[in-house]
């Protein structure tokens, strides 16, 4: 009888221990098999080209070398490590970046489930994880922020775990901050959250320990700030990462920086309203610091849609302990957590089998499936025409910029809005809209544009069809090219020289 009970307990423990890995492998295979779902943002192309440039030159970029409008101006890459990793796995096709990004998502799932395990049973934890993935998929691309997501979650999860225990954070989180600072500029979020999360720990600790805990969290915050500067750019990494926030009105025009739109139903809206309703119905009580944290995450997600994924993965960690304690699951969850600490041999063997299975599946799938970027971001034929005509100063749309950079063409604009600045990009948008023809022509003359490469349905392209001094050279379903019919009006200038 006792042997039977012992065997049953071991089996349950093994199953629970495999839940994060099973979910991680499942998420990895889903995003891998979804094909081009991760290849729908042209910024991926210039990110990889920057990584290739770093590998080719053995140095970090400190000035722009990819545009003719900002050529030679100061610019640093706050995502240099991600760009190098992407460049290393990119073998001329998109399988490498697709696999790498899917692995990062799978790792995020595994870390998230481990962070939730002390407070929720596996079924509830998997449900919360599924909701977080559904909310975040809109911003899952083969780009540096996804590679940094597991690090983001591990670092902030470590801070929340320390706050839940009413202790100071582990110093082992500092290498994570250094890694995060080299992977993506979002590391400033981790620095910003140290104070609010530390306040939660200090708020609930015994008065006799409060001063000591304040000192420890303060020292950790200073150490984390120093760790964030352990990059090739030092202190400039922190300054460069915050530069995008100074773009003012422009942030309301860039897709991922736009505020959440509740004018039509969305999954984020339903989730947010459902969360508010559930908290009210179950009468969940939160401490003041946790309320501030939750409100801050909601504000971030409402202000910029790119922060919805931060809300999706961090808000559950903020709410986990109060829910477990007040809804009666804390004791059971804690005991389950203790039970699963010991990993039996069968769990290890099953984990090895799953990893091997995922690797075999990946090999077979990649051999039979060719990953391709969405064609609307890859004007292959049009760029072939541009290169045949040796076009130098091309006014193109930002989504085409990534592909042009990958073809070693100097661009008018690409996805690096912080390089071009608010007014430049606003003028670019106005020119694309072509509501003021004089403004469009003024911009083309100002930057001595000899050729335009626009989307086939662009208002500016339609206007150029009817303007004296311009003629259409090429058009397909993706792009249209116009050239000056009288080149003497704006003489050709080498692409590396900025217009004065």
Phi and psi in degrees as a GROMACS rama.xvg file:
@    title "Ramachandran Plot"
@    xaxis  label "Phi"
@    yaxis  label "Psi"
@TYPE xy
-64.7326  -35.4646  UNK-2
-65.087  -38.2364  UNK-3
-65.1062  -43.6712  UNK-4
-63.485  -43.5021  UNK-5
-61.6341  -42.6612  UNK-6
-63.302  -39.2222  UNK-7
-64.5  -42.3926  UNK-8
-63.445  -42.2801  UNK-9
-62.8436  -40.2196  UNK-10
-64.3618  -42.145  UNK-11
-64.9025  -41.1519  UNK-12
-62.9722  -41.3448  UNK-13
-62.7033  -42.9698  UNK-14
-62.7549  -44.7043  UNK-15
-63.5989  -39.24  UNK-16
-65.6363  -24.3249  UNK-17
-89.4069  -10.9797  UNK-18
-56.3998  -51.076  UNK-19
-59.6867  -40.8492  UNK-20
-68.9243  -42.6393  UNK-21
-59.4271  -46.354  UNK-22
-64.7446  -39.3311  UNK-23
-64.0334  -45.6609  UNK-24
-63.6187  -40.6375  UNK-25
-61.6021  -45.2316  UNK-26
-63.9245  -42.1621  UNK-27
-59.2863  -48.7289  UNK-28
-67.3024  -34.7234  UNK-29
-63.2373  -50.9889  UNK-30
-70.6373  -29.7184  UNK-31
-68.0056  -46.3738  UNK-32
-72.0942  -20.8195  UNK-33
-69.7297  -6.54632  UNK-34
68.8009  -114.032  UNK-35
-82.53  10.3494  UNK-36
-61.2714  -27.4297  UNK-37
-93.8391  -4.58731  UNK-38
-115.506  58.7123  UNK-39
-129.57  24.4294  UNK-40
-137.456  117.235  UNK-41
-66.5798  -13.5216  UNK-42
-59.7128  -26.7525  UNK-43
-54.272  -37.3409  UNK-44
-67.6889  -45.8451  UNK-45
-74.5612  -25.8086  UNK-46
-60.9372  -45.6903  UNK-47
-66.1774  -38.9344  UNK-48
-64.4211  -36.9527  UNK-49
-64.5773  -42.3029  UNK-50
-60.065  -40.5679  UNK-51
-64.5123  -40.0686  UNK-52
-61.5909  -42.112  UNK-53
-61.9803  -43.5794  UNK-54
-68.0204  -38.0416  UNK-55
-68.0443  -39.1802  UNK-56
-96.9314  -12.6515  UNK-57
60.6073  33.0175  UNK-58
-150.187  164.479  UNK-59
-91.7767  138.962  UNK-60
-68.2496  133.686  UNK-61
-120.837  -10.6327  UNK-62
-137.498  162.256  UNK-63
-76.6515  134.942  UNK-64
-127.889  6.16282  UNK-65
-110.508  -8.29304  UNK-66
-121.557  162.937  UNK-67
-100.661  -12.0999  UNK-68
-86.5116  -23.9433  UNK-69
-127.905  20.5225  UNK-70
-58.0017  128.663  UNK-71
85.8045  -7.19014  UNK-72
-78.6231  153.768  UNK-73
-60.5057  131.438  UNK-74
-162.295  137.015  UNK-75
-124.669  157.375  UNK-76
-103.175  108.909  UNK-77
-79.2704  -2.94258  UNK-78
-119.786  30.8506  UNK-79
-57.8837  -39.4502  UNK-80
-67.9021  -42.6383  UNK-81
-61.166  -41.276  UNK-82
-64.3384  -39.2712  UNK-83
-66.1665  -43.8121  UNK-84
-62.1318  -44.6039  UNK-85
-60.2284  -42.6396  UNK-86
-62.6401  -36.5704  UNK-87
-67.8776  -35.9271  UNK-88
-89.031  -9.88874  UNK-89
-82.6863  112.925  UNK-90
-109.432  33.7106  UNK-91
92.8992  -12.038  UNK-92
-129.357  176.988  UNK-93
-99.3639  7.03388  UNK-94
-63.6139  -42.866  UNK-95
-60.3667  -54.426  UNK-96
-59.9205  -35.7382  UNK-97
-64.697  -45.6948  UNK-98
-65.2448  -45.2382  UNK-99
-61.1805  -43.5903  UNK-100
-66.5915  -40.079  UNK-101
-64.243  -37.4981  UNK-102
-62.6475  -42.2891  UNK-103
-61.6599  -39.5942  UNK-104
-66.8138  -42.864  UNK-105
-60.7036  -41.4885  UNK-106
-63.6044  -38.1406  UNK-107
-60.9076  -42.9125  UNK-108
-62.1846  -45.0163  UNK-109
-62.4156  -44.6419  UNK-110
-64.5731  -42.2462  UNK-111
-61.5138  -45.4113  UNK-112
-65.2443  -36.9811  UNK-113
-65.9365  -36.3051  UNK-114
-70.0665  -31.0632  UNK-115
-83.4524  -20.5746  UNK-116
-57.7172  -33.2459  UNK-117
-68.4178  -14.3435  UNK-118
-117.779  -20.2471  UNK-119
-133.003  149.172  UNK-120
-70.8739  162.284  UNK-121
-55.3362  -38.2913  UNK-122
-63.9055  -47.6055  UNK-123
-65.919  -40.0312  UNK-124
-62.7255  -41.3164  UNK-125
-66.1498  -38.5511  UNK-126
-62.5881  -45.4595  UNK-127
-62.0071  -41.1075  UNK-128
-63.5629  -41.5045  UNK-129
-61.8208  -41.5595  UNK-130
-63.3065  -41.5414  UNK-131
-62.4156  -40.2505  UNK-132
-66.4555  -41.4846  UNK-133
-61.6269  -39.7907  UNK-134
-68.6985  -31.9857  UNK-135
-92.6329  -19.7653  UNK-136
-57.3373  -30.1614  UNK-137
-59.8432  -22.5296  UNK-138
-116.501  19.2263  UNK-139
-91.3394  107.954  UNK-140
-130.696  165.885  UNK-141
-78.2847  73.447  UNK-142
-140.198  163.76  UNK-143
-55.8602  -33.931  UNK-144
-63.9073  -27.4669  UNK-145
-76.672  -36.8944  UNK-146
-62.9158  -32.0329  UNK-147
-83.0215  -12.5727  UNK-148
-60.1385  -43.2513  UNK-149
-61.0844  -36.4229  UNK-150
-69.4563  -43.2537  UNK-151
-53.8874  -48.7589  UNK-152
-67.0473  -41.2481  UNK-153
-64.9092  -40.7806  UNK-154
-68.5511  -52.8278  UNK-155
-68.3731  -35.1877  UNK-156
-61.9001  -37.8362  UNK-157
-64.5146  -39.2238  UNK-158
-63.7038  -45.6027  UNK-159
-65.4614  -37.7076  UNK-160
-62.2791  -40.685  UNK-161
-64.8819  -41.4668  UNK-162
-64.2283  -39.5416  UNK-163
-64.3125  -33.4999  UNK-164
-86.9001  -5.25316  UNK-165
60.1969  43.2639  UNK-166
-128.463  179.829  UNK-167
-87.4645  157.202  UNK-168
-66.6619  154.316  UNK-169
-70.8058  139.658  UNK-170
-68.2186  -13.6612  UNK-171
-69.7817  -11.0234  UNK-172
-75.1639  -18.9528  UNK-173
-64.3538  -41.9029  UNK-174
-60.7826  -31.7025  UNK-175
-63.9887  -40.7666  UNK-176
-62.8934  -42.7488  UNK-177
-62.1107  -42.6224  UNK-178
-63.407  -44.7801  UNK-179
-59.8839  -42.3947  UNK-180
-64.1642  -24.8106  UNK-181
-90.7342  -19.7465  UNK-182
-85.7891  -39.1379  UNK-183
-163.192  147.946  UNK-184
-68.3353  -8.95524  UNK-185
-66.7548  -2.82234  UNK-186
-60.3933  -20.6608  UNK-187
-63.2163  -26.6293  UNK-188
-63.4578  -42.7254  UNK-189
-60.678  -41.9045  UNK-190
-63.9002  -41.0744  UNK-191
-67.5241  -28.0765  UNK-192
-87.7819  -9.63711  UNK-193
-60.009  -44.8789  UNK-194
-63.425  -54.3002  UNK-195
-60.6029  -40.2591  UNK-196
-70.2985  -38.4892  UNK-197
-61.3683  -35.8041  UNK-198
-61.4301  -35.9232  UNK-199
-62.7601  -42.376  UNK-200
-64.701  -43.8907  UNK-201
-69.9696  -34.1655  UNK-202
-60.3879  -37.8838  UNK-203
-102.134  -4.69692  UNK-204
-79.6057  159.265  UNK-205
-61.284  142.025  UNK-206
-53.1317  -33.7573  UNK-207
-66.4853  -23.419  UNK-208
-102.312  -3.33047  UNK-209
-64.5059  -46.2661  UNK-210
-62.8265  -42.5126  UNK-211
-61.8651  -40.2286  UNK-212
-69.9873  -36.1077  UNK-213
-59.8554  -44.2042  UNK-214
-63.1715  -43.6951  UNK-215
-67.5007  -42.0826  UNK-216
-67.5192  -37.0441  UNK-217
-63.3754  -43.7998  UNK-218
-63.5891  -39.8988  UNK-219
-63.7791  -41.5182  UNK-220
-60.0295  -43.0107  UNK-221
-65.1411  -41.3717  UNK-222
-64.8559  -38.5254  UNK-223
-65.6338  -37.4816  UNK-224
-62.5271  -43.0868  UNK-225
-64.301  -43.3163  UNK-226
-61.4841  -34.3479  UNK-227
-68.6573  -16.0706  UNK-228
-94.4856  2.06905  UNK-229
-82.7159  70.1756  UNK-230
-137.271  167.361  UNK-231
-59.6813  -21.0373  UNK-232
-100.684  -4.43407  UNK-233
59.9838  -133.562  UNK-234
-60.7942  -27.2704  UNK-235
-65.0508  -22.4297  UNK-236
-60.686  -41.9698  UNK-237
-67.0545  -42.8291  UNK-238
-66.895  -41.5755  UNK-239
-66.5018  -35.8627  UNK-240
-67.9206  -26.9011  UNK-241
-92.7603  -4.55964  UNK-242
-64.8289  -33.7527  UNK-243
-61.1591  -28.2542  UNK-244
-73.0184  -9.06853  UNK-245
-95.4228  12.9062  UNK-246
-84.5263  -1.31176  UNK-247
55.9829  -125.767  UNK-248
-57.9992  -29.301  UNK-249
-59.4123  -32.7119  UNK-250
-61.508  -23.203  UNK-251
-80.7074  -5.86177  UNK-252
-107.182  -22.3679  UNK-253
-81.7113  127.403  UNK-254
-45.3962  -55.9873  UNK-255
-75.4979  -12.8402  UNK-256
-101.118  1.84333  UNK-257
-70.7002  154.722  UNK-258
-71.5198  158.157  UNK-259
-61.6068  140.313  UNK-260
-108.474  110.987  UNK-261
-100.064  13.7813  UNK-262
-71.4909  -16.7166  UNK-263
-138.066  152.442  UNK-264
-58.5286  141.484  UNK-265
-143.968  159.188  UNK-266
-66.488  -35.2349  UNK-267
-63.8177  -42.5194  UNK-268
-61.3443  -45.5281  UNK-269
-62.8406  -40.3716  UNK-270
-65.4722  -44.5663  UNK-271
-64.1304  -45.6857  UNK-272
-66.071  -38.0335  UNK-273
-63.5578  -39.5747  UNK-274
-64.0205  -44.7599  UNK-275
-61.6409  -43.8106  UNK-276
-63.4543  -41.4669  UNK-277
-65.6514  -42.0557  UNK-278
-62.7411  -41.5923  UNK-279
-68.3479  -42.7529  UNK-280
-66.2383  -42.4945  UNK-281
-91.0546  1.19794  UNK-282
54.4861  52.8215  UNK-283
-74.2615  129.617  UNK-284
-105.459  128.226  UNK-285
-118.665  150.471  UNK-286
-70.3003  161.867  UNK-287
-57.5153  -46.1225  UNK-288
-61.032  -38.1282  UNK-289
-69.1141  -35.9217  UNK-290
-61.1392  -44.994  UNK-291
-63.6353  -40.2115  UNK-292
-62.6709  -47.4145  UNK-293
-63.554  -44.5913  UNK-294
-63.0922  -38.399  UNK-295
-63.5344  -41.547  UNK-296
-66.1202  -40.1312  UNK-297
-64.6277  -43.5486  UNK-298
-59.6945  -43.3479  UNK-299
-60.5165  -44.4936  UNK-300
-67.8489  -35.8463  UNK-301
-72.2288  -32.9263  UNK-302
-74.1651  -39.6679  UNK-303
-142.236  124.087  UNK-304
-63.7403  -22.5739  UNK-305
-66.8847  -17.1957  UNK-306
-89.0286  1.36575  UNK-307
-62.2936  -36.6713  UNK-308
-66.524  -33.9895  UNK-309
-64.3711  -45.2808  UNK-310
-59.4606  -43.4584  UNK-311
-62.8348  -35.9988  UNK-312
-98.1102  -25.0199  UNK-313
-94.4312  -37.4547  UNK-314
-55.9439  -42.671  UNK-315
-60.5639  -32.2558  UNK-316
-70.7442  -33.5479  UNK-317
-67.521  -37.3225  UNK-318
-90.3735  -14.4705  UNK-319
-57.898  -52.1035  UNK-320
-65.3818  -48.5376  UNK-321
-58.0198  -39.0399  UNK-322
-64.7677  -45.9109  UNK-323
-62.5307  -39.62  UNK-324
-75.0958  -41.642  UNK-325
-89.0841  -20.968  UNK-326
-103.509  13.0455  UNK-327
79.8874  23.0999  UNK-328
-112.995  -0.729832  UNK-329
-62.8989  -47.4991  UNK-330
-64.7589  -46.3389  UNK-331
-64.2073  -41.3604  UNK-332
-64.9913  -41.193  UNK-333
-62.1645  -41.3938  UNK-334
-66.6628  -37.4112  UNK-335
-64.2848  -37.7  UNK-336
-63.2843  -41.6365  UNK-337
-66.003  -39.3408  UNK-338
-62.2614  -36.6134  UNK-339
-87.4889  3.30013  UNK-340
-63.6075  -42.108  UNK-341
-79.873  118.118  UNK-342
-96.2685  110.511  UNK-343
-69.7066  164.363  UNK-344
-59.6044  -36.9057  UNK-345
-62.8945  -34.2536  UNK-346
-66.072  -43.1569  UNK-347
-62.37  -44.6727  UNK-348
-64.6334  -41.046  UNK-349
-64.6174  -38.1513  UNK-350
-64.475  -42.9846  UNK-351
-62.1887  -41.438  UNK-352
-62.5348  -40.7863  UNK-353
-66.525  -41.2026  UNK-354
-64.0026  -43.0944  UNK-355
-63.5722  -42.6414  UNK-356
-61.172  -41.6717  UNK-357
-64.7424  -39.0995  UNK-358
-65.3856  -43.9091  UNK-359
-63.9099  -43.4072  UNK-360
-61.3049  -42.2006  UNK-361
-61.7037  -45.8714  UNK-362
-59.804  -44.9869  UNK-363
-68.1158  -40.5416  UNK-364
-67.7102  -44.7417  UNK-365
-64.6152  -34.3451  UNK-366
-66.5584  -25.8381  UNK-367
-107.492  -5.78967  UNK-368
-128.331  128.511  UNK-369
-100.579  116.089  UNK-370
-76.1265  133.91  UNK-371
-133.222  145.988  UNK-372
-74.3182  152.3  UNK-373
-57.5171  130.393  UNK-374
-60.7501  -28.672  UNK-375
-66.5703  -13.516  UNK-376
-104.769  1.30998  UNK-377
-127.953  78.6936  UNK-378
-77.1322  68.8538  UNK-379
-59.3309  -53.4564  UNK-380
-63.8102  -40.0519  UNK-381
-64.4825  -42.2216  UNK-382
-68.2469  -32.7103  UNK-383
-57.9894  -43.7578  UNK-384
-63.8225  -42.8993  UNK-385
-59.1658  -44.0997  UNK-386
-70.6036  -32.9479  UNK-387
-65.3324  -35.3147  UNK-388
-90.5475  4.62108  UNK-389
52.6725  44.5267  UNK-390
-64.6196  137.906  UNK-391
-107.922  -52.4521  UNK-392
-116.359  95.9658  UNK-393
-106.017  122.169  UNK-394
-84.0079  111.083  UNK-395
-129.459  165.647  UNK-396
-77.316  152.592  UNK-397
-58.6362  -41.04  UNK-398
-60.5114  -28.3237  UNK-399
-79.4037  -16.4729  UNK-400
-59.5589  -40.3772  UNK-401
-61.0114  -44.7046  UNK-402
-67.2644  -39.3497  UNK-403
-64.2278  -40.1413  UNK-404
-61.8887  -39.5353  UNK-405
-66.034  -21.708  UNK-406
-96.8379  15.719  UNK-407
61.4363  37.9474  UNK-408
-106.322  137.741  UNK-409
-71.4826  134.471  UNK-410
-111.283  159.412  UNK-411
-75.3574  -41.5396  UNK-412
-157.984  151.31  UNK-413
-141.029  -156.896  UNK-414
-80.5608  2.51812  UNK-415
-88.3947  72.3783  UNK-416
-59.1442  -33.2158  UNK-417
-66.2734  -24.4778  UNK-418
-75.2233  -44.4493  UNK-419
-79.3335  -28.603  UNK-420
89.6545  160.357  UNK-421
-61.1493  -53.5436  UNK-422
-65.7953  -39.5145  UNK-423
-59.1995  -47.5032  UNK-424
-70.9297  -35.3663  UNK-425
-62.942  -41.4655  UNK-426
-62.7503  -38.146  UNK-427
-61.9192  -45.9499  UNK-428
-62.8821  -41.617  UNK-429
-62.2808  -39.5443  UNK-430
-66.1125  -40.3723  UNK-431
-62.7841  -39.1089  UNK-432
-67.4704  -29.3497  UNK-433
56.6498  30.7311  UNK-434
-71.7163  -28.5757  UNK-435
-117.829  103.278  UNK-436
-62.3666  -35.8135  UNK-437
-63.0808  -37.7796  UNK-438
-66.8141  -40.0591  UNK-439
-61.3146  -48.8383  UNK-440
-65.4429  -34.4967  UNK-441
-63.7335  -40.5147  UNK-442
-67.4851  -42.1271  UNK-443
-62.3593  -37.2635  UNK-444
-73.9168  -40.3283  UNK-445
-57.4497  -41.8262  UNK-446
-100.338  14.7411  UNK-447
52.4548  48.4617  UNK-448
-73.6896  130.011  UNK-449
-104.558  -17.0088  UNK-450
-147.219  148.889  UNK-451
-121.838  144.33  UNK-452
-129.249  103.555  UNK-453
-125.222  161.841  UNK-454
-63.8649  150.091  UNK-455
-61.7365  -23.605  UNK-456
-105.732  17.5534  UNK-457
-67.5461  134.06  UNK-458
-57.3477  -38.8959  UNK-459
-63.264  -38.1269  UNK-460
-65.0335  -39.8699  UNK-461
-63.9329  -38.2474  UNK-462
-65.623  -43.3966  UNK-463
-63.5609  -25.0924  UNK-464
-60.0063  -24.516  UNK-465
-116.493  7.75661  UNK-466
-96.0277  134.68  UNK-467
-66.6855  137.492  UNK-468
97.9182  -5.63242  UNK-469
-131.47  145.599  UNK-470
-139.73  148.258  UNK-471
-77.9623  130.421  UNK-472
-100.711  -33.9933  UNK-473
-159.257  147.972  UNK-474
-154.877  138.634  UNK-475
-138.228  -164.714  UNK-476
-71.0014  -14.6337  UNK-477
-105.589  -45.8697  UNK-478
-140.243  160.206  UNK-479
-132.514  140.763  UNK-480
-117.32  133.066  UNK-481
-122.748  146.84  UNK-482
-129.333  157.232  UNK-483
-69.2915  135.019  UNK-484
-85.4451  -14.675  UNK-485
-131.044  88.8114  UNK-486
-64.107  -18.8999  UNK-487
-68.2492  -19.5405  UNK-488
-70.4413  -26.3625  UNK-489
-149.418  86.0149  UNK-490
-56.9461  148.827  UNK-491
-65.1408  140.266  UNK-492
-126.949  140.689  UNK-493
-52.3595  140.645  UNK-494
-63.4686  -24.5656  UNK-495
-81.8301  -3.86202  UNK-496
-102.217  125.438  UNK-497
-74.3021  150.699  UNK-498
-69.9235  138.615  UNK-499
